[in-house]
Amino acid sequence: MKINLDFFTRTNKPESRNPKPGTQFMKKNKKREFQSSELVKSFARIHGFEHKLIAFEIKDFLEEYLDESLFCEIKSVNIEEQTVIIKINSPLLKHDFQMRKSFFLKKFQDKFGAEKFNDLQIL
């Protein structure tokens, strides 16, 4: 018994070929990634948790700025009523942050905008 496999094989149509790097297909992918990021930001703005996204960005900034062992001591970062609240487990790191409170507040305001928060609280 002979089965005709021509029905099951793909033809050599342009959409079935792998796209070459730098083609129009690749550019659409990058644009879509940018649009999804904007979608998340607008969704956060609509539903009122934009401050939580900024808190995540602050935590990412601290992860880059601090040593890994120091960053592990940071329990959480939140923003409430234009105040950045950082909860730290280590008493030594907590004291260091309290001594450099104005330095960190200025860094956060420069990076994320002075209108977003006006105080830093270390707990």
MOPAC internal coordinates of N, CA, C and O (Angstrom, degrees):
PM7 1SCF
backbone

  N    0.0000 0     0.00 0     0.00 0    0    0    0
  C    1.4475 1     0.00 0     0.00 0    1    0    0
  C    1.5256 1   108.49 1     0.00 0    2    1    0
  O    1.2310 1   120.48 1   -50.00 1    3    2    1
  N    1.2994 1   116.69 1   130.00 1    3    2    1
  C    1.4484 1   122.10 1  -177.29 1    5    3    2
  C    1.5324 1   108.72 1  -108.81 1    6    5    3
  O    1.2310 1   120.82 1   -52.62 1    7    6    5
  N    1.3721 1   116.03 1   127.38 1    7    6    5
  C    1.4642 1   121.03 1  -179.74 1    9    7    6
  C    1.5215 1   108.02 1  -104.53 1   10    9    7
  O    1.2310 1   121.31 1   -46.58 1   11   10    9
  N    1.2879 1   115.10 1   133.42 1   11   10    9
  C    1.4557 1   120.76 1   178.98 1   13   11   10
  C    1.5336 1   108.59 1   -81.88 1   14   13   11
  O    1.2310 1   119.94 1   -70.85 1   15   14   13
  N    1.3274 1   117.72 1   109.15 1   15   14   13
  C    1.4569 1   122.88 1  -178.30 1   17   15   14
  C    1.5173 1   113.02 1   -90.66 1   18   17   15
  O    1.2310 1   119.70 1   177.22 1   19   18   17
  N    1.3010 1   118.18 1    -2.78 1   19   18   17
  C    1.4582 1   120.84 1   179.25 1   21   19   18
  C    1.5257 1   111.85 1   -60.65 1   22   21   19
  O    1.2310 1   120.64 1   149.65 1   23   22   21
  N    1.2993 1   116.38 1   -30.35 1   23   22   21
  C    1.4515 1   120.97 1  -179.91 1   25   23   22
  C    1.5312 1   110.86 1   -66.86 1   26   25   23
  O    1.2310 1   120.09 1   145.94 1   27   26   25
  N    1.3272 1   117.44 1   -34.06 1   27   26   25
  C    1.4529 1   121.94 1  -174.89 1   29   27   26
  C    1.5239 1   113.82 1   -90.03 1   30   29   27
  O    1.2310 1   119.42 1   163.85 1   31   30   29
  N    1.2981 1   118.71 1   -16.15 1   31   30   29
  C    1.4657 1   120.59 1  -178.89 1   33   31   30
  C    1.5078 1   109.78 1   -84.62 1   34   33   31
  O    1.2310 1   121.61 1   -30.02 1   35   34   33
  N    1.3303 1   114.53 1   149.98 1   35   34   33
  C    1.4628 1   120.22 1  -179.40 1   37   35   34
  C    1.5208 1   109.06 1   -82.06 1   38   37   35
  O    1.2310 1   121.11 1   -33.17 1   39   38   37
  N    1.2747 1   115.49 1   146.83 1   39   38   37
  C    1.4590 1   120.25 1   175.84 1   41   39   38
  C    1.5158 1   109.23 1   -84.34 1   42   41   39
  O    1.2310 1   120.56 1    -8.45 1   43   42   41
  N    1.2875 1   116.54 1   171.55 1   43   42   41
  C    1.4542 1   121.19 1  -178.93 1   45   43   42
  C    1.5244 1   111.25 1   -90.62 1   46   45   43
  O    1.2310 1   120.24 1  -130.62 1   47   46   45
  N    1.3017 1   117.15 1    49.38 1   47   46   45
  C    1.4600 1   120.89 1   178.80 1   49   47   46
  C    1.5298 1   108.75 1   -77.32 1   50   49   47
  O    1.2310 1   119.94 1   -26.75 1   51   50   49
  N    1.3527 1   117.72 1   153.25 1   51   50   49
  C    1.4680 1   120.32 1  -178.19 1   53   51   50
  C    1.5278 1   113.25 1   -58.98 1   54   53   51
  O    1.2310 1   118.75 1   146.17 1   55   54   53
  N    1.3360 1   120.00 1   -33.83 1   55   54   53
  C    1.4533 1   120.16 1  -177.93 1   57   55   54
  C    1.5210 1   112.75 1   -73.33 1   58   57   55
  O    1.2310 1   120.11 1   162.34 1   59   58   57
  N    1.3364 1   117.39 1   -17.66 1   59   58   57
  C    1.4577 1   119.33 1   179.88 1   61   59   58
  C    1.5236 1   112.51 1   -88.41 1   62   61   59
  O    1.2310 1   119.65 1   167.65 1   63   62   61
  N    1.3152 1   118.27 1   -12.35 1   63   62   61
  C    1.4622 1   121.21 1   178.51 1   65   63   62
  C    1.5252 1   110.15 1   -80.86 1   66   65   63
  O    1.2310 1   121.04 1   -25.09 1   67   66   65
  N    1.3111 1   115.61 1   154.91 1   67   66   65
  C    1.4581 1   120.24 1   175.25 1   69   67   66
  C    1.5213 1   108.88 1   -72.39 1   70   69   67
  O    1.2310 1   119.77 1   -46.30 1   71   70   69
  N    1.3400 1   118.04 1   133.70 1   71   70   69
  C    1.4660 1   119.73 1   179.76 1   73   71   70
  C    1.5196 1   110.76 1   -71.56 1   74   73   71
  O    1.2310 1   121.01 1   -32.76 1   75   74   73
  N    1.3015 1   115.67 1   147.24 1   75   74   73
  C    1.4556 1   120.89 1   177.61 1   77   75   74
  C    1.5195 1   108.52 1   -83.67 1   78   77   75
  O    1.2310 1   120.09 1   -30.88 1   79   78   77
  N    1.3482 1   117.42 1   149.12 1   79   78   77
  C    1.4665 1   119.77 1   177.48 1   81   79   78
  C    1.5208 1   110.65 1   -58.62 1   82   81   79
  O    1.2310 1   121.38 1   -40.29 1   83   82   81
  N    1.3245 1   114.96 1   139.71 1   83   82   81
  C    1.4544 1   120.33 1   178.54 1   85   83   82
  C    1.5101 1   113.74 1    87.82 1   86   85   83
  O    1.2310 1   119.74 1  -176.35 1   87   86   85
  N    1.3345 1   118.10 1     3.65 1   87   86   85
  C    1.4578 1   120.14 1   178.98 1   89   87   86
  C    1.5125 1   109.86 1   -83.16 1   90   89   87
  O    1.2310 1   120.91 1    -3.79 1   91   90   89
  N    1.2936 1   115.86 1   176.21 1   91   90   89
  C    1.4553 1   122.08 1  -178.73 1   93   91   90
  C    1.5265 1   110.81 1   -59.36 1   94   93   91
  O    1.2310 1   119.92 1   147.37 1   95   94   93
  N    1.3256 1   117.76 1   -32.63 1   95   94   93
  C    1.4690 1   121.82 1  -179.22 1   97   95   94
  C    1.5233 1   111.02 1   -59.50 1   98   97   95
  O    1.2310 1   119.65 1   138.02 1   99   98   97
  N    1.3172 1   118.28 1   -41.98 1   99   98   97
  C    1.4621 1   122.51 1  -178.34 1  101   99   98
  C    1.5273 1   110.75 1   -67.48 1  102  101   99
  O    1.2310 1   119.68 1   141.29 1  103  102  101
  N    1.2976 1   118.21 1   -38.71 1  103  102  101
  C    1.4578 1   121.17 1  -178.84 1  105  103  102
  C    1.5200 1   111.23 1   -65.89 1  106  105  103
  O    1.2310 1   119.72 1   143.95 1  107  106  105
  N    1.3010 1   118.14 1   -36.05 1  107  106  105
  C    1.4610 1   120.99 1   178.61 1  109  107  106
  C    1.5147 1   110.86 1   -64.57 1  110  109  107
  O    1.2310 1   119.74 1   142.68 1  111  110  109
  N    1.3340 1   118.10 1   -37.32 1  111  110  109
  C    1.4533 1   121.79 1   179.11 1  113  111  110
  C    1.5248 1   111.29 1   -60.35 1  114  113  111
  O    1.2310 1   120.21 1   133.07 1  115  114  113
  N    1.3276 1   117.20 1   -46.93 1  115  114  113
  C    1.4562 1   120.69 1  -179.18 1  117  115  114
  C    1.5167 1   110.93 1   -63.52 1  118  117  115
  O    1.2310 1   120.22 1   138.80 1  119  118  117
  N    1.3028 1   117.18 1   -41.20 1  119  118  117
  C    1.4485 1   120.60 1   179.85 1  121  119  118
  C    1.5287 1   110.38 1   -63.85 1  122  121  119
  O    1.2310 1   120.13 1   141.72 1  123  122  121
  N    1.2949 1   117.36 1   -38.28 1  123  122  121
  C    1.4606 1   121.55 1  -179.93 1  125  123  122
  C    1.5275 1   111.27 1   -64.98 1  126  125  123
  O    1.2310 1   119.77 1   140.43 1  127  126  125
  N    1.3498 1   118.05 1   -39.57 1  127  126  125
  C    1.4465 1   121.31 1   177.10 1  129  127  126
  C    1.5244 1   110.50 1   -60.78 1  130  129  127
  O    1.2310 1   120.62 1   137.21 1  131  130  129
  N    1.3221 1   116.43 1   -42.79 1  131  130  129
  C    1.4596 1   120.27 1   179.33 1  133  131  130
  C    1.5193 1   110.24 1   -63.96 1  134  133  131
  O    1.2310 1   120.11 1   138.73 1  135  134  133
  N    1.3122 1   117.39 1   -41.27 1  135  134  133
  C    1.4533 1   120.61 1  -179.30 1  137  135  134
  C    1.5182 1   111.44 1   -65.68 1  138  137  135
  O    1.2310 1   119.36 1   143.21 1  139  138  137
  N    1.3309 1   118.82 1   -36.79 1  139  138  137
  C    1.4541 1   120.16 1   179.99 1  141  139  138
  C    1.5214 1   110.40 1   -67.47 1  142  141  139
  O    1.2310 1   119.61 1   144.59 1  143  142  141
  N    1.3338 1   118.34 1   -35.41 1  143  142  141
  C    1.4519 1   121.23 1   176.80 1  145  143  142
  C    1.5258 1   110.37 1   -64.67 1  146  145  143
  O    1.2310 1   120.56 1   136.52 1  147  146  145
  N    1.3072 1   116.54 1   -43.48 1  147  146  145
  C    1.4568 1   120.58 1   176.78 1  149  147  146
  C    1.5267 1   111.10 1   -64.43 1  150  149  147
  O    1.2310 1   120.46 1   144.93 1  151  150  149
  N    1.3149 1   116.73 1   -35.07 1  151  150  149
  C    1.4550 1   121.08 1   178.09 1  153  151  150
  C    1.5192 1   110.98 1   -63.41 1  154  153  151
  O    1.2310 1   120.02 1   137.42 1  155  154  153
  N    1.3226 1   117.57 1   -42.58 1  155  154  153
  C    1.4627 1   121.51 1   178.36 1  157  155  154
  C    1.5194 1   110.52 1   -63.41 1  158  157  155
  O    1.2310 1   120.43 1   136.86 1  159  158  157
  N    1.3189 1   116.79 1   -43.14 1  159  158  157
  C    1.4638 1   120.42 1   179.72 1  161  159  158
  C    1.5206 1   111.68 1   -64.17 1  162  161  159
  O    1.2310 1   120.05 1   137.23 1  163  162  161
  N    1.3241 1   117.51 1   -42.77 1  163  162  161
  C    1.4677 1   119.31 1   179.81 1  165  163  162
  C    1.5226 1   110.98 1   -69.51 1  166  165  163
  O    1.2310 1   120.00 1   144.16 1  167  166  165
  N    1.3326 1   117.61 1   -35.84 1  167  166  165
  C    1.4666 1   121.22 1   175.99 1  169  167  166
  C    1.5286 1   110.22 1   -62.45 1  170  169  167
  O    1.2310 1   120.56 1   137.41 1  171  170  169
  N    1.3371 1   116.54 1   -42.59 1  171  170  169
  C    1.4584 1   120.90 1   178.95 1  173  171  170
  C    1.5223 1   110.71 1   -64.56 1  174  173  171
  O    1.2310 1   120.30 1   140.17 1  175  174  173
  N    1.3199 1   117.03 1   -39.83 1  175  174  173
  C    1.4583 1   121.54 1   179.23 1  177  175  174
  C    1.5259 1   110.88 1   -64.17 1  178  177  175
  O    1.2310 1   120.59 1   137.21 1  179  178  177
  N    1.3237 1   116.48 1   -42.79 1  179  178  177
  C    1.4635 1   121.28 1  -178.32 1  181  179  178
  C    1.5247 1   111.09 1   -64.92 1  182  181  179
  O    1.2310 1   120.65 1   136.55 1  183  182  181
  N    1.3448 1   116.37 1   -43.45 1  183  182  181
  C    1.4633 1   120.56 1  -174.27 1  185  183  182
  C    1.5240 1   113.75 1   -93.00 1  186  185  183
  O    1.2310 1   119.72 1  -176.26 1  187  186  185
  N    1.3223 1   118.14 1     3.74 1  187  186  185
  C    1.4584 1   121.88 1   170.35 1  189  187  186
  C    1.5150 1   116.34 1    79.36 1  190  189  187
  O    1.2310 1   119.00 1  -155.91 1  191  190  189
  N    1.3000 1   119.51 1    24.09 1  191  190  189
  C    1.4562 1   119.19 1   174.53 1  193  191  190
  C    1.5274 1   111.95 1  -121.65 1  194  193  191
  O    1.2310 1   121.52 1  -145.18 1  195  194  193
  N    1.3160 1   114.69 1    34.82 1  195  194  193
  C    1.4629 1   120.36 1   176.22 1  197  195  194
  C    1.5337 1   110.28 1   -63.84 1  198  197  195
  O    1.2310 1   120.43 1   146.26 1  199  198  197
  N    1.3320 1   116.79 1   -33.74 1  199  198  197
  C    1.4596 1   120.56 1   178.78 1  201  199  198
  C    1.5299 1   112.08 1   -62.66 1  202  201  199
  O    1.2310 1   120.10 1   150.44 1  203  202  201
  N    1.3315 1   117.41 1   -29.56 1  203  202  201
  C    1.4638 1   120.66 1   178.07 1  205  203  202
  C    1.5332 1   110.71 1   -69.49 1  206  205  203
  O    1.2310 1   120.30 1   142.67 1  207  206  205
  N    1.3340 1   117.02 1   -37.33 1  207  206  205
  C    1.4642 1   120.48 1   175.22 1  209  207  206
  C    1.5274 1   111.29 1   -63.21 1  210  209  207
  O    1.2310 1   120.56 1   140.05 1  211  210  209
  N    1.3220 1   116.54 1   -39.95 1  211  210  209
  C    1.4645 1   120.79 1   178.25 1  213  211  210
  C    1.5267 1   109.68 1   -66.43 1  214  213  211
  O    1.2310 1   120.36 1   141.75 1  215  214  213
  N    1.3459 1   116.92 1   -38.25 1  215  214  213
  C    1.4679 1   120.40 1   177.28 1  217  215  214
  C    1.5258 1   110.62 1   -61.72 1  218  217  215
  O    1.2310 1   119.97 1   140.62 1  219  218  217
  N    1.3330 1   117.66 1   -39.38 1  219  218  217
  C    1.4651 1   120.65 1   176.35 1  221  219  218
  C    1.5266 1   110.96 1   -64.50 1  222  221  219
  O    1.2310 1   120.50 1   141.59 1  223  222  221
  N    1.3355 1   116.65 1   -38.41 1  223  222  221
  C    1.4620 1   120.25 1   178.41 1  225  223  222
  C    1.5303 1   110.70 1   -66.34 1  226  225  223
  O    1.2310 1   120.39 1   142.41 1  227  226  225
  N    1.3428 1   116.85 1   -37.59 1  227  226  225
  C    1.4678 1   120.47 1   177.00 1  229  227  226
  C    1.5243 1   109.82 1   -64.44 1  230  229  227
  O    1.2310 1   120.65 1   137.77 1  231  230  229
  N    1.3275 1   116.37 1   -42.23 1  231  230  229
  C    1.4672 1   119.90 1   178.98 1  233  231  230
  C    1.5247 1   110.54 1   -63.77 1  234  233  231
  O    1.2310 1   120.02 1   140.17 1  235  234  233
  N    1.3296 1   117.56 1   -39.83 1  235  234  233
  C    1.4698 1   120.78 1   176.04 1  237  235  234
  C    1.5306 1   111.12 1   -63.07 1  238  237  235
  O    1.2310 1   120.81 1   140.16 1  239  238  237
  N    1.3271 1   116.06 1   -39.84 1  239  238  237
  C    1.4657 1   120.81 1   177.36 1  241  239  238
  C    1.5292 1   110.50 1   -61.65 1  242  241  239
  O    1.2310 1   120.54 1   135.67 1  243  242  241
  N    1.3422 1   116.57 1   -44.33 1  243  242  241
  C    1.4643 1   120.54 1   178.99 1  245  243  242
  C    1.5244 1   111.62 1   -65.23 1  246  245  243
  O    1.2310 1   120.42 1   145.99 1  247  246  245
  N    1.3215 1   116.80 1   -34.01 1  247  246  245
  C    1.4575 1   120.56 1   178.32 1  249  247  246
  C    1.5263 1   110.85 1   -64.17 1  250  249  247
  O    1.2310 1   120.51 1   141.33 1  251  250  249
  N    1.3306 1   116.64 1   -38.67 1  251  250  249
  C    1.4655 1   120.66 1   177.33 1  253  251  250
  C    1.5231 1   111.36 1   -73.49 1  254  253  251
  O    1.2310 1   120.62 1   143.24 1  255  254  253
  N    1.3258 1   116.42 1   -36.76 1  255  254  253
  C    1.4688 1   121.58 1  -173.73 1  257  255  254
  C    1.5269 1   112.26 1   -76.75 1  258  257  255
  O    1.2310 1   120.09 1   139.59 1  259  258  257
  N    1.3271 1   117.44 1   -40.41 1  259  258  257
  C    1.4601 1   121.87 1  -175.64 1  261  259  258
  C    1.5256 1   111.81 1   -92.68 1  262  261  259
  O    1.2310 1   121.47 1   -18.85 1  263  262  261
  N    1.2960 1   114.80 1   161.15 1  263  262  261
  C    1.4601 1   121.83 1   172.00 1  265  263  262
  C    1.5318 1   108.25 1   -68.15 1  266  265  263
  O    1.2310 1   120.19 1   -25.54 1  267  266  265
  N    1.3197 1   117.24 1   154.46 1  267  266  265
  C    1.4655 1   121.27 1  -176.78 1  269  267  266
  C    1.5285 1   111.96 1   -59.72 1  270  269  267
  O    1.2310 1   119.95 1   139.00 1  271  270  269
  N    1.3260 1   117.71 1   -41.00 1  271  270  269
  C    1.4670 1   120.67 1  -179.46 1  273  271  270
  C    1.5311 1   111.18 1   -65.92 1  274  273  271
  O    1.2310 1   120.22 1   145.28 1  275  274  273
  N    1.3312 1   117.19 1   -34.72 1  275  274  273
  C    1.4679 1   120.23 1   177.51 1  277  275  274
  C    1.5228 1   111.14 1   -73.76 1  278  277  275
  O    1.2310 1   120.92 1   140.02 1  279  278  277
  N    1.3167 1   115.84 1   -39.98 1  279  278  277
  C    1.4597 1   119.17 1  -179.19 1  281  279  278
  C    1.5269 1   111.99 1   -63.65 1  282  281  279
  O    1.2310 1   120.22 1   147.71 1  283  282  281
  N    1.3186 1   117.18 1   -32.29 1  283  282  281
  C    1.4709 1   120.97 1   178.89 1  285  283  282
  C    1.5315 1   112.27 1   -62.90 1  286  285  283
  O    1.2310 1   120.27 1   158.46 1  287  286  285
  N    1.3271 1   117.09 1   -21.54 1  287  286  285
  C    1.4637 1   121.25 1   179.97 1  289  287  286
  C    1.5343 1   112.72 1   -80.39 1  290  289  287
  O    1.2310 1   119.89 1   167.63 1  291  290  289
  N    1.3162 1   117.82 1   -12.37 1  291  290  289
  C    1.4642 1   120.82 1   178.92 1  293  291  290
  C    1.5228 1   108.65 1   -80.74 1  294  293  291
  O    1.2310 1   121.32 1   -60.89 1  295  294  293
  N    1.3284 1   115.08 1   119.11 1  295  294  293
  C    1.4695 1   121.06 1  -176.11 1  297  295  294
  C    1.5266 1   111.34 1   -81.61 1  298  297  295
  O    1.2310 1   120.28 1   132.31 1  299  298  297
  N    1.3275 1   117.06 1   -47.69 1  299  298  297
  C    1.4641 1   119.72 1  -179.04 1  301  299  298
  C    1.5215 1   110.83 1  -159.21 1  302  301  299
  O    1.2310 1   121.53 1   -19.51 1  303  302  301
  N    1.3296 1   114.67 1   160.49 1  303  302  301
  C    1.4635 1   122.79 1   174.83 1  305  303  302
  C    1.5201 1   106.86 1  -132.98 1  306  305  303
  O    1.2310 1   120.48 1   -55.03 1  307  306  305
  N    1.3193 1   116.69 1   124.97 1  307  306  305
  C    1.4674 1   122.07 1   178.96 1  309  307  306
  C    1.5210 1   109.59 1  -135.93 1  310  309  307
  O    1.2310 1   121.13 1   -15.64 1  311  310  309
  N    1.3209 1   115.45 1   164.36 1  311  310  309
  C    1.4634 1   121.62 1   174.10 1  313  311  310
  C    1.5174 1   107.31 1  -127.65 1  314  313  311
  O    1.2310 1   120.79 1   -57.42 1  315  314  313
  N    1.3349 1   116.09 1   122.58 1  315  314  313
  C    1.4627 1   121.99 1   177.28 1  317  315  314
  C    1.5196 1   108.67 1  -134.00 1  318  317  315
  O    1.2310 1   120.67 1   -54.99 1  319  318  317
  N    1.3158 1   116.33 1   125.01 1  319  318  317
  C    1.4619 1   123.09 1   177.45 1  321  319  318
  C    1.5310 1   111.97 1    49.49 1  322  321  319
  O    1.2310 1   120.57 1  -126.87 1  323  322  321
  N    1.3126 1   116.52 1    53.13 1  323  322  321
  C    1.4660 1   125.56 1   178.86 1  325  323  322
  C    1.5286 1   113.22 1    59.60 1  326  325  323
  O    1.2310 1   120.16 1  -152.96 1  327  326  325
  N    1.3309 1   117.30 1    27.04 1  327  326  325
  C    1.4498 1   122.85 1   176.80 1  329  327  326
  C    1.5204 1   109.21 1  -123.06 1  330  329  327
  O    1.2310 1   120.43 1   -54.64 1  331  330  329
  N    1.3227 1   116.79 1   125.36 1  331  330  329
  C    1.4620 1   121.30 1   175.73 1  333  331  330
  C    1.5222 1   107.10 1   -82.15 1  334  333  331
  O    1.2310 1   120.51 1   -55.64 1  335  334  333
  N    1.3265 1   116.64 1   124.36 1  335  334  333
  C    1.4614 1   122.01 1  -178.94 1  337  335  334
  C    1.5257 1   107.70 1  -114.21 1  338  337  335
  O    1.2310 1   120.92 1   -62.15 1  339  338  337
  N    1.3233 1   115.85 1   117.85 1  339  338  337
  C    1.4600 1   121.75 1   179.49 1  341  339  338
  C    1.5281 1   107.71 1  -114.50 1  342  341  339
  O    1.2310 1   120.94 1   -58.88 1  343  342  341
  N    1.3372 1   115.81 1   121.12 1  343  342  341
  C    1.4645 1   120.82 1   177.49 1  345  343  342
  C    1.5239 1   108.27 1  -100.06 1  346  345  343
  O    1.2310 1   121.31 1   -54.56 1  347  346  345
  N    1.3451 1   115.10 1   125.44 1  347  346  345
  C    1.4653 1   121.61 1  -175.14 1  349  347  346
  C    1.5215 1   109.36 1  -124.02 1  350  349  347
  O    1.2310 1   120.36 1   -44.65 1  351  350  349
  N    1.3347 1   116.91 1   135.35 1  351  350  349
  C    1.4644 1   122.07 1   179.94 1  353  351  350
  C    1.5287 1   112.65 1   -77.41 1  354  353  351
  O    1.2310 1   119.91 1   138.19 1  355  354  353
  N    1.3071 1   117.79 1   -41.81 1  355  354  353
  C    1.4617 1   122.48 1  -174.35 1  357  355  354
  C    1.5292 1   111.65 1   -78.56 1  358  357  355
  O    1.2310 1   119.96 1   -54.68 1  359  358  357
  N    1.3448 1   117.69 1   125.32 1  359  358  357
  C    1.4749 1   119.98 1   177.87 1  361  359  358
  C    1.5374 1   112.54 1   -62.76 1  362  361  359
  O    1.2310 1   119.92 1   144.56 1  363  362  361
  N    1.3340 1   117.76 1   -35.44 1  363  362  361
  C    1.4633 1   120.18 1   179.93 1  365  363  362
  C    1.5298 1   111.99 1   -67.39 1  366  365  363
  O    1.2310 1   120.74 1   136.05 1  367  366  365
  N    1.3235 1   116.18 1   -43.95 1  367  366  365
  C    1.4654 1   119.72 1   178.32 1  369  367  366
  C    1.5285 1   110.75 1   -68.00 1  370  369  367
  O    1.2310 1   120.93 1   143.19 1  371  370  369
  N    1.3183 1   115.83 1   -36.81 1  371  370  369
  C    1.4670 1   120.39 1   177.71 1  373  371  370
  C    1.5268 1   110.10 1   -61.07 1  374  373  371
  O    1.2310 1   120.46 1   135.82 1  375  374  373
  N    1.3273 1   116.72 1   -44.18 1  375  374  373
  C    1.4651 1   121.15 1   178.63 1  377  375  374
  C    1.5337 1   110.64 1   -64.21 1  378  377  375
  O    1.2310 1   120.33 1   138.87 1  379  378  377
  N    1.3181 1   116.97 1   -41.13 1  379  378  377
  C    1.4612 1   121.06 1   178.68 1  381  379  378
  C    1.5270 1   110.74 1   -62.02 1  382  381  379
  O    1.2310 1   120.19 1   136.93 1  383  382  381
  N    1.3357 1   117.25 1   -43.07 1  383  382  381
  C    1.4665 1   120.61 1   178.13 1  385  383  382
  C    1.5239 1   110.86 1   -64.85 1  386  385  383
  O    1.2310 1   120.03 1   141.33 1  387  386  385
  N    1.3337 1   117.55 1   -38.67 1  387  386  385
  C    1.4628 1   120.06 1   179.57 1  389  387  386
  C    1.5266 1   111.26 1   -66.33 1  390  389  387
  O    1.2310 1   120.67 1   144.20 1  391  390  389
  N    1.3397 1   116.32 1   -35.80 1  391  390  389
  C    1.4667 1   119.88 1   178.26 1  393  391  390
  C    1.5354 1   111.27 1   -69.46 1  394  393  391
  O    1.2310 1   120.51 1   147.77 1  395  394  393
  N    1.3297 1   116.64 1   -32.23 1  395  394  393
  C    1.4649 1   121.14 1  -177.68 1  397  395  394
  C    1.5365 1   111.74 1  -107.95 1  398  397  395
  O    1.2310 1   120.57 1  -151.93 1  399  398  397
  N    1.3137 1   116.51 1    28.07 1  399  398  397
  C    1.4679 1   122.48 1  -176.30 1  401  399  398
  C    1.5282 1   111.77 1   -56.57 1  402  401  399
  O    1.2310 1   119.82 1   132.04 1  403  402  401
  N    1.3128 1   117.95 1   -47.96 1  403  402  401
  C    1.4654 1   120.71 1  -178.12 1  405  403  402
  C    1.5313 1   111.21 1   -65.72 1  406  405  403
  O    1.2310 1   120.47 1   144.91 1  407  406  405
  N    1.3410 1   116.71 1   -35.09 1  407  406  405
  C    1.4592 1   120.90 1   178.14 1  409  407  406
  C    1.5320 1   110.68 1   -62.61 1  410  409  407
  O    1.2310 1   120.56 1   131.41 1  411  410  409
  N    1.3415 1   116.54 1   -48.59 1  411  410  409
  C    1.4623 1   120.23 1  -179.08 1  413  411  410
  C    1.5342 1   111.29 1   -67.69 1  414  413  411
  O    1.2310 1   120.06 1   140.62 1  415  414  413
  N    1.3316 1   117.48 1   -39.38 1  415  414  413
  C    1.4700 1   120.04 1   178.44 1  417  415  414
  C    1.5229 1   110.32 1   -61.17 1  418  417  415
  O    1.2310 1   120.37 1   136.75 1  419  418  417
  N    1.3235 1   116.91 1   -43.25 1  419  418  417
  C    1.4668 1   120.97 1   178.51 1  421  419  418
  C    1.5224 1   110.97 1   -63.54 1  422  421  419
  O    1.2310 1   119.90 1   138.51 1  423  422  421
  N    1.3487 1   117.79 1   -41.49 1  423  422  421
  C    1.4748 1   121.57 1   177.10 1  425  423  422
  C    1.5214 1   110.68 1   -60.04 1  426  425  423
  O    1.2310 1   120.38 1   133.74 1  427  426  425
  N    1.3398 1   116.88 1   -46.26 1  427  426  425
  C    1.4639 1   120.81 1  -179.12 1  429  427  426
  C    1.5299 1   110.98 1   -64.97 1  430  429  427
  O    1.2310 1   120.31 1   138.66 1  431  430  429
  N    1.3257 1   117.01 1   -41.34 1  431  430  429
  C    1.4651 1   120.20 1   179.67 1  433  431  430
  C    1.5232 1   111.06 1   -66.37 1  434  433  431
  O    1.2310 1   119.97 1   141.37 1  435  434  433
  N    1.3174 1   117.67 1   -38.63 1  435  434  433
  C    1.4657 1   120.76 1   178.72 1  437  435  434
  C    1.5267 1   110.67 1   -65.68 1  438  437  435
  O    1.2310 1   120.59 1   139.03 1  439  438  437
  N    1.3204 1   116.47 1   -40.97 1  439  438  437
  C    1.4598 1   120.43 1  -175.20 1  441  439  438
  C    1.5319 1   112.78 1   -79.32 1  442  441  439
  O    1.2310 1   119.83 1   141.07 1  443  442  441
  N    1.3355 1   117.92 1   -38.93 1  443  442  441
  C    1.4638 1   121.39 1  -172.30 1  445  443  442
  C    1.5213 1   114.55 1  -112.80 1  446  445  443
  O    1.2310 1   119.51 1   173.64 1  447  446  445
  N    1.3256 1   118.54 1    -6.36 1  447  446  445
  C    1.4566 1   121.31 1   178.70 1  449  447  446
  C    1.5167 1   111.59 1   108.64 1  450  449  447
  O    1.2310 1   120.80 1   -50.14 1  451  450  449
  N    1.3252 1   116.08 1   129.86 1  451  450  449
  C    1.4669 1   121.42 1  -176.85 1  453  451  450
  C    1.5189 1   112.18 1   -69.42 1  454  453  451
  O    1.2310 1   119.91 1   156.06 1  455  454  453
  N    1.3431 1   117.77 1   -23.94 1  455  454  453
  C    1.4699 1   120.28 1  -176.71 1  457  455  454
  C    1.5244 1   112.32 1   -77.36 1  458  457  455
  O    1.2310 1   119.42 1   166.37 1  459  458  457
  N    1.3144 1   118.71 1   -13.63 1  459  458  457
  C    1.4682 1   121.42 1  -175.74 1  461  459  458
  C    1.5189 1   112.42 1   -79.04 1  462  461  459
  O    1.2310 1   119.44 1   146.90 1  463  462  461
  N    1.3332 1   118.68 1   -33.10 1  463  462  461
  C    1.4593 1   121.62 1   178.23 1  465  463  462
  C    1.5195 1   110.25 1  -154.45 1  466  465  463
  O    1.2310 1   121.15 1   -27.41 1  467  466  465
  N    1.3381 1   115.41 1   152.59 1  467  466  465
  C    1.4632 1   120.34 1  -176.46 1  469  467  466
  C    1.5202 1   113.38 1  -128.37 1  470  469  467
  O    1.2310 1   119.85 1  -176.77 1  471  470  469
  N    1.3470 1   117.89 1     3.23 1  471  470  469
  C    1.4460 1   120.64 1  -179.74 1  473  471  470
  C    1.5216 1   110.37 1  -148.61 1  474  473  471
  O    1.2310 1   121.16 1   -23.85 1  475  474  473
  N    1.3332 1   115.39 1   156.15 1  475  474  473
  C    1.4625 1   121.69 1   178.49 1  477  475  474
  C    1.5228 1   107.24 1  -129.19 1  478  477  475
  O    1.2310 1   121.25 1   -51.10 1  479  478  477
  N    1.3177 1   115.21 1   128.90 1  479  478  477
  C    1.4592 1   120.16 1  -179.60 1  481  479  478
  C    1.5189 1   108.92 1  -121.38 1  482  481  479
  O    1.2310 1   120.63 1   -50.98 1  483  482  481
  N    1.3345 1   116.40 1   129.02 1  483  482  481
  C    1.4602 1   121.89 1  -179.63 1  485  483  482
  C    1.5238 1   107.97 1  -108.20 1  486  485  483
  O    1.2310 1   120.62 1   -59.31 1  487  486  485
  N    1.3199 1   116.43 1   120.69 1  487  486  485
  C    1.4691 1   120.94 1  -179.95 1  489  487  486
  C    1.5123 1   110.79 1  -119.56 1  490  489  487
  O    1.2310 1   120.10 1   180.00 1  491  490  489

